Amino acid sequence: MLLVIDQKIEGEVRERMLVSYYRYSAARSSADSNLDDICKLLRSTGYSSQPGAKRPPNYPESYFSRVPISETFISMVIGRLRSDDIYNQVSAYPLPEHRSTALATQAAMLYVILYFDPSILHTQQAKMREIVDKYFPDNWVISIYMGITVNLAEAWEPYKAAKTALNYTLDISNVKEQASRYAAVTERVHTQVQQFLKEGCLREELVLDNIPKLLNCLRDCNVTIRWLMLHTADTACDPNNKRLRQIKDQILTDSRYNPRILFQLLLDTAQFEFILKEMFKQMLSEKQTKWENYKKEGSERMTELADVFSGVKPLTRVEKNENLQAWFREISKQIMSLNYDDSTAAGRKTVQLIQALEEVQEFHQLENNLQVCQFLADTRRFLHQMIRTINIKEEVLITMQIVGDLSYAWQLIDSFTSIMQESIRVSPSMVTKLRATFLKLASALDLPLLRINQANSPDLLSVSQYYSGELVSYVRKVLQIIPESMFTSLLKIIKLQTHDIIEVPTRLDKDKLRDYAQLGPRYEVAKLTHAISIFTEGILMMKTTLVGIIKVDPKQLLEDGIRKELVKRVALALHKGLIFNPRAKPSELMPKLKDMAATMDGFHRSFEYIQDYVNIYGLKIWQEEVSRIINYNVEQECNNFLRTKIQDWQSIYQSTHIPIPKFTPVDESVTFIGRLCREILRITDPKITCYIDQMNTWYDIKTHQEVTNSRLFSEIQDTLGTFGLNGLDRLLCFMIVKELQNFLSMFQKNILRDRTVQDTLKALMNAVSPLKGIIANSNKVYSAAIAKTQKIWTAYLDSIMKVGLCCLVIYGICSKHFGYIPQSAYFCVTVLCNVDMEFCNIANEAGLDF
């Protein structure tokens, strides 16, 4: 636990966490708090997991010595680990060459505990030689916990006794011998496994007759995979260490290492294990029923033979024989007396009965009668089946579970991800074999959960949930290649449907039928659609699988994968498609919106087209995911106006399994929705344009050329849909509130705090009162007022123009929604304040009373 903490959480970070906890925890005032001990144990060690970082001196023994433990206790633990098989694993690995694998879990524990007594590592040559000879004669890369690997050649470099003891194992001739041996074993066992996996090979009779042979094959496969995976892993070799690099190169050469071959062996072994386990579980569940049936059948055969020799039941050329009649009746009783619960005695007695039946056939010259011989042969066969059935024991399943452990590959398996995905792309049916591999990887959960379960700890559920979640995430990552491949085909369909295939009109002349048929492009669409349906079939072949404690439904997995890929591609298209050059003349806004609308329409149509072939609700998924993308981007853009930001983990639109990607901002806007909004405001700026209400159009003040019109909002709706218009409305409301806040700030600073301006405005008020009268000497009154308040009018005008422009754009959006055109700016503001609840809510939150 200490080593994992040091590897996963840097020392400095740990210290900050402890300080933070101490500051904010009520436990700091408790007299019996053990915080001092925790700080002492978890303070920084100087260790860094960054590549190329140097190992601190006396690490990790100085780390472990922070809490003193009895030397006698440590000595007794090390002594027990050195001498005994404390986990009783050797029974699962009877072959001598598998001994180091059998003791691997114990070896990992011993490796860690030796640091509690570093004198053994430094000076006690004999003990270290004994440890290496027992645990590390043919391996030097070990997994200490859930895929965390350690190379002993590097770890024991500072310790004289340990380094000397390990030298023989690391001798080039020994490395070469081990690598060559595993190369030969790989070739042999792979052929064996492929033979067993042939259709119809693994029948019940063959399995029951060859249990030792099958288990030996499984052991060889798993031991080979383990050795090759650990000793060829990139994480197990520091590229800066010349000696380690040479050893690894030697292994790669002599073992003829090929990651694809190793991965194929892993796949086949997992499939072989899976089939055997399922067969054994089935046979165990039916064991007693079958045994009773065989017993009944055998007994009935003997009773029938007894009846035959009684002379009552006539059978061709069988004379009455009272001795044989009595003997067969006795045999029938003996068969019926066999007890299922006492399997050992029943097994011995069954063997004796088989021998007796063979002898009676021989001594009484019964071979001449084929029917009697057949009855005897059938009975012997039933008795043989009873022996086979009684030998189906749970111990075989337990041995398979121990032998099939893959916890050492918890992290290493990721290096095979690209090979897995490439295999699926080439052959989608490969998913069925991968299912067995994922289930084999799920067996790794047994290691962290075993002791937690034995201790009846309440942490069992949370730890199970964590590791199951990690594994399911990995399964999703691997299988994401299916939606990716589907979308690659889908993009081609989009291109064909958008640019090549012409829509067939309701009525057309028959001479134009050939032109509209477009057989070439339509054949290409059909071919791509078929490819997509094959990928779908591939993932659905996986069947519902329990990975750890989480049930993985392939249909849901496929839908999530499709959603994830859709979100990724649509978000990227929106990000790239809505980037504007502010210097462009004329503005790029309308052309880019048109292009973006065509892209989105292509996505939409093609998604709608393939939904039946993939068996998903295409329109529902499209609307949900597009709305989520737009709402998330609006939320991120609005964060600029909030004091308390909404983080990703707080957002109701963000998801862990189907994340919306975040892109680096290209200008002051955070997202594409901000860029779109600011581009609209830029091209309709009242300083350079004039809005003509009757025409619903903005014109350039200087050239009198049309800049944009109400068609703009139709284009936005075609591109982003109702969600986009709603998002723009929300963002503009935030901008209005921000502008009003700026105006209030300016008002307080320049008017409420400036006595001169207040006096001027009061004097002006008095001069123009009553409002119905005519002001005497008006030129002088107004000129004097304007001169004294000159500094406030520029900011005031800017605010009014920005708020007014935002109102106009909002009601361009409203007109698109509700079908009316604003009649005046005053009408806009009035309706805005009375109708737009979004604006009112935002303004009230900001402290403006609307």
C-alpha positions, -999 to +999 in steps of 0.1 A: +000+000+000+028+024+008+046+017-025+014+022-044+007+055-026+042+067-034+038+057-070+004+072-076+005+103-054+036+125-053+050+133-019+044+170-022+008+164-032+003+140-002+017+167+022-007+193+008-036+169+011-028+163+048-024+200+055-058+207+038-074+178+057-060+191+090-073+226+084-108+217+074-114+186+096-130+188+130-108+159+141-079+183+146-092+193+180-095+157+192-070+147+218-067+111+205-061+121+169-034+101+151-026+128+126+010+131+137+016+094+130-001+097+096+021+127+087+052+109+098+043+079+077+031+097+045+054+127+043+074+130+011+101+103+004+118+121-025+106+094-048+092+104-082+074+082-107+084+105-136+105+088-163+142+093-158+138+103-121+166+089-099+157+066-070+164+082-036+191+066-014+180+038+009+146+037-007+122+021+002+137+007+034+139+042+050+103+047+041+092+014+057+113+021+089+092+052+097+069+030+118+091+005+138+080-032+137+094-060+159+125-075+143+116-109+156+082-107+139+098-096+106+123-125+109+096-150+115+075-138+086+106-139+062+115-174+075+080-187+069+079-172+034+113-186+026+105-222+036+067-228+031+041-227+004+018-206+025-009-202-002-009-240-012-004-231-048+021-259-057-008-284-059-022-264-088+012-264-105+027-299-100+054-296-127+088-285-114+093-260-143+062-242-131+074-238-095+083-201-098+049-193-112+031-212-085+050-192-058+047-159-077+022-143-052+044-154-023+075-141-041+060-106-045+052-105-008+087-116+001+102-090-022+083-062-003+089-076+032+127-080+026+129-042+027+118-043+063+150-061+070+175-047+045+205-064+062+195-096+043+196-078+010+230-062+018+250-089+036+233-123+040+245-140+009+233-175+018+197-165+026+195-144-006+209-174-027+182-196-011+155-171-020+167-166-056+170-204-062+135-210-049+116-180-063+137-164-091+157-191-109+141-184-142+124-150-138+134-115-127+104-093-136+077-097-110+042-083-106+038-071-070+001-060-072-024-055-100+001-051-129+027-030-109+059-046-122+094-046-108+126-056-125+148-072-098+179-064-118+172-027-113+155-029-079+183-049-062+212-030-078+222-012-046+222-044-025+254-065-026+241-099-015+208-096-035+227-085-066+253-113-063+226-140-058+207-127-089+237-128-112+232-164-121+196-159-131+207-128-152+236-147-168+233-144-206+233-182-211+204-186-186+185-158-202+190-174-236+180-208-223+148-195-207+138-175-238+144-204-262+124-228-239+094-205-239+097-200-277+094-238-282+066-241-256+047-212-273+047-230-306+037-264-291+009-252-268-006-229-294-010-258-319-025-279-290-050-252-280-061-245-316-066-283-320-089-283-289-108-253-301-118-270-334-156-274-338-168-306-320-135-314-304-143-305-268-171-331-262-181-342-227-165-377-230-132-363-243-131-337-214-139-363-187-113-387-200-085-361-205-088-337-175-051-340-165-040-334-202-063-304-206-052-289-173-015-294-182-021-276-215-038-247-197-009-245-172+017-244-200-003-217-219-007-194-188+029-198-176+042-190-211+019-159-215+029-147-180+067-150-186+066-134-220+043-106-211+063-096-180+098-100-194+091-082-227+071-053-212+084-018-219+076-007-183+099-034-169+130-021-186+146+013-181+158+024-216+188+043-200+201+011-183+224-006-208+225-040-191+187-042-189+184-032-225+208-060-235+189-086-215+156-075-231+170-075-266+183-111-259+148-122-248+132-106-279+156-124-302+157-159-286+120-161-278+112-150-314+088-126-297+059-114-318+032-094-299+005-106-324+013-142-318+014-137-281-019-119-282-034-147-304-022-173-278-039-152-250-071-150-270-072-188-277-062-197-241-090-174-228-115-190-252-103-225-242-106-217-205-140-202-209-154-232-228-139-257-203-152-237-173-187-235-188-187-272-195-175-281-160-201-258-144-228-274-165-215-309-157-213-301-119-249-288-119-261-320-136-237-344-119-261-361-094-290-364-118-268-380-145-252-404-119-286-415-107-298-421-143-268-442-152-272-462-119-309-468-127-302-478-163-274-503-153-295-518-126-325-523-150-302-540-176-291-565-149-327-571-138-337-578-174-308-603-178-319-621-146-354-624-161-340-638-193-321-666-175-352-674-153-369-687-184-399-664-179-387-639-205-379-658-237-348-647-256-334-665-286-312-696-277-309-687-240-314-716-216-327-713-181-299-709-156-309-702-119-273-695-108-269-667-135-304-655-127-295-651-090-261-636-098-275-609-121-302-600-096-275-596-069-254-574-093-286-553-099-290-549-061-253-540-058-256-513-084-287-498-068-269-498-034-241-474-047-241-442-026-236-409-044-225-391-012-196-416-005-179-411-039-146-429-029-164-461-019-188-459-048-159-455-072-141-486-059-172-507-059-181-496-095-146-507-107-152-542-090-186-545-107-171-537-141-145-565-136-172-589-124-192-583-156-162-589-178-154-621-160-190-635-161-190-630-199-157-648-202-163-678-178-199-686-188-193-685-225-219-657-230-200-643-260-219-664-284-252-646-276-250-611-291-280-598-272-266-609-238-232-594-248-249-562-257-267-560-223-234-566-205-216-540-226-243-514-220-242-520-183-204-517-183-207-485-203-232-470-177-208-480-149-179-463-167-200-432-171-208-433-134-171-434-126-165-405-150-194-385-135-183-391-099-149-377-108-163-343-118-151-323-089-151-286-080-113-288-074-108-287-112-126-254-115-106-240-086-074-252-102-084-235-135-092-203-116-057-203-099-039-212-132-059-186-153-050-156-131-043-126-152-038-099-125-002-093-136-015-080-169-039-054-154-018-026-169+003-045-194-028-055-214-032-019-226-001-024-249-022-049-269-052-025-274-041-015-309-037-052-319-072-060-305-088-031-324-071-039-356-083-076-353-119-064-347-117-040-377-106-069-399-129-095-384-158-082-362-166-117-350-133-115-331-154-099-304-166-133-292-130-144-283-123-110-268-153-115-245-135-146-230-103-125-226-122-097-208-137-124-185-103-138-179-090-103-170-120-099-147-106-128-127-078-103-116-105-088-093-101-118-071-067-107-058-077-073-043-111-086-031-100-119-015-088-106+019-114-078+020-141-104+016-125-127+043-124-098+067-161-090+061-151-054+053-177-029+042-152-017+016-159-049-005-186-031-026-166+001-033-134-018-042-154-042-064-172-012-080-139+006-087-121-023-104-152-034-123-156+002-135-120+003-146-123-029-165-156-019-181-139+014-192-112-007-208-137-029-226-154+003-239-121+017-250-113-015-270-147-019-285-149+018-295-131+007-327-165-007-339-184+027-338-152+044-352-152+020-382-189+024-386-185+062-387-157+059-413-182+041-435-209+065-425-188+095-437-186+079-471-224+074-471-228+111-461-206+122-490-225+100-515-260+111-502-251+148-500-231+152-533-236+122-556-271+108-552-299+130-566-333+129-548-359+111-569-389+134-576-425+123-570-431+123-608-405+117-635-404+108-672-395+072-679-367+082-702-350+099-673-353+069-650-318+057-659-303+091-649-320+090-615-312+053-609-275+061-603-267+024-599-230+029-591-234+053-562-264+033-548-244+001-549-216+018-530-241+030-504-255-006-501-220-020-497-210+005-470-244-002-452-236-039-452-202-033-437-219-012-409-244-040-402-215-066-400-198-045-373-231-043-354-235-080-356-200-084-343-205-065-311-240-081-305-224-116-307-206-107-274-238-114-254-246-099-220-215-104-198-210-099-160-176-080-158-168-080-121-200-068-105-211-047-135-233-062-162-222-053-197-250-053-222-235-053-258-265-034-272-261-007-247-223-008-253-229-003-290-253+026-285-229+043-261-201+038-285-221+053-314-231+082-292-195+088-282-183+088-318-212+110-329-205+135-302-168+135-310-173+141-347-201+166-345-183+186-318-152+186-340-171+197-371-188+225-352-155+236-337-137+237-371-166+249-391-174+280-370-141+298-369-143+333-384-117+357-397-127+392-384-107+408-413-126+390-440-146+413-464-174+404-468-180+384-436-175+346-437-206+341-414-233+332-440-211+309-462-198+291-432-233+286-418-244+273-451-215+248-452-221+238-416-258+233-423-250+210-452-226+190-430-251+187-402-278+177-426-255+150-441-249+136-406-286+137-398-298+120-430-272+093-429-277+086-393-314+083-400-306+060-429-285+035-410-307+034-378-326+003-390-295-016-400-279-009-365-311-014-346-310+020-327-333+050-324-313+072-346-334+104-344-337+102-306-299+097-303-293+126-327-315+151-309-302+141-275-265+143-283-267+175-305-287+193-278-262+181-252-232+193-273-248+228-278-261+232-242-227+222-228-209+247-251-234+274-241-228+266-204-190+268-209-193+301-227-216+315-200-190+306-174-172+338-185-200+358-169-203+338-137-184+343-105-188+306-096-179+286-126-197+253-135-170+227-137-171+196-160-180+173-131-208+195-121-223+199-156-255+180-162-245+179-199-211+163-195-208+125-192-180+101-182-188+074-208-198+098-236-176+128-230-181+161-250-146+171-261-131+205-251-110+224-277-084+250-272-100+285-277-089+303-309-099+338-298-116+355-268-145+331-271-143+297-253-165+277-277-180+278-312-213+293-298-194+323-284-176+328-318-209+326-336-225+351-313-196+376-314-194+374-351-231+382-354-226+412-331-195+423-350-211+424-384-243+441-371-224+467-349-245+499-349-213+519-354-209+505-389-243+493-398-279+505-398-309+483-391-340+490-412-370+477-393-394+474-423-368+453-443-356+433-413-321+439-427-288+454-417-271+478-442-235+491-442-236+528-432-210+539-457-216+517-488-254+511-482-248+475-491-268+447-474-248+431-446-273+405-434-310+399-429-335+378-411-323+348-433-294+347-409-316+332-381-330+306-405-294+295-414-286+293-376-317+271-371-307+249-401-272+245-386-278+243-348-315+237-346-338+251-319-311+242-293-287+266-310-312+295-312-321+289-275-283+288-266-277+321-285-307+337-266-292+326-233-257+339-241-271+372-253-290+376-221-258+371-202-241+398-224-270+422-217-267+417-180-230+422-181-234+454-201-261+467-176-237+459-147-210+478-165-234+507-170-245+507-133-208+506-123-201+536-146-233+554-133-222+550-097-187+561-104-193+590-127-227+603-115-236+592-080-201+600-067-195+632-087-212+662-070-206+684-100-225+662-124-253+658-099-256+695-095-256+700-133-283+674-138-304+690-110-300+724-125-309+710-159-340+694-144-351+728-129-344+746-162-366+723-183-394+722-158-423+722-164-418+698-193-448+712-213-433+747-214-407+762-238-372+767-224-359+802-227-324+804-241-324+766-247-291+766-267-272+780-237-289+756-212-282+725-231-247+735-242-237+741-206-252+708-194-235+688-222-201+705-216-202+696-179-213+659-185-192+652-216-173+623-200-204+601-193-220+602-228-195+580-247-198+551-222-235+556-219-239+555-257-218+524-260-239+505-234-272+516-249-260+505-284-247+471-272-279+464-252-300+475-281-281+453-306-284+423-283-322+430-280-325+432-318-306+398-323-327+382-295-359+392-312-346+381-346-344+347-328-379+353-313-393+361-348-378+328-360-395+310-331-428+328-328-433+342-363-435+379-356-412+408-364-403+434-338-418+468-346-394+491-328-365+491-304-388+502-276-411+473-284-381+450-283-370+461-248-405+460-235-412+425-247-377+414-236-383+425-201-418+411-200-414+379-220-379+366-218-379+348-185-343+336-192-331+372-192-351+381-161-338+352-141-302+359-151-306+396-144-322+390-110-294+366-101-269+393-110-286+418-087-305+438-113-342+441-104-364+431-134 
